[in-house]
Amino acid sequence: MINPDSVGRTFKGVEEVTVTQPQIDAFAAVIGETDTSVAPPTFSILISLSQYESILTQPEIGVDWTRLVHGDQKFEIFRPIVAGDVFTCSATIETLRIAAGNEIVCVRSDLHNGSELVVTSWSTLVVRG
């Protein structure tokens, strides 16, 4: 069960993530994008979801990652992601509710390259009951 005291708290990711051109190329190929001079707009989810797992599965938060389903996603992009960007990620648990025995949590992720905010995304995650 997700700790309700986690709502409203921001958690910092522990790793820096460096974006490489081969990562952008591979992601673009999967979605059929041919311009790889910048990452496709949804590329940031690769960083956010991997960071979410390390952040949200901490015992004091209590997300059971094995029961998690990704429900919805939206992005606010301040500039394109390019190879060489080095990101830190934070996750803020904005809301938590129970529906039909499932925990539904909305998490905001902020990706910073140094002090520059590059992408904010919101994920709706469903932890099946």
Buried (B, 14 or more C-beta within 10 A) or exposed (E): EBBEEBBEEEBEBEEEBEBEEEBBBEBBEEEEBEEBEBBBBBBBBBBBBBBBEBBBBEEEBBBEEEEBEEEEBEBEBEEBBBBEBEBBBBBBBBEBEEEEEBBBBBBBBBBBBEEEEBBBBBBBBBBEE
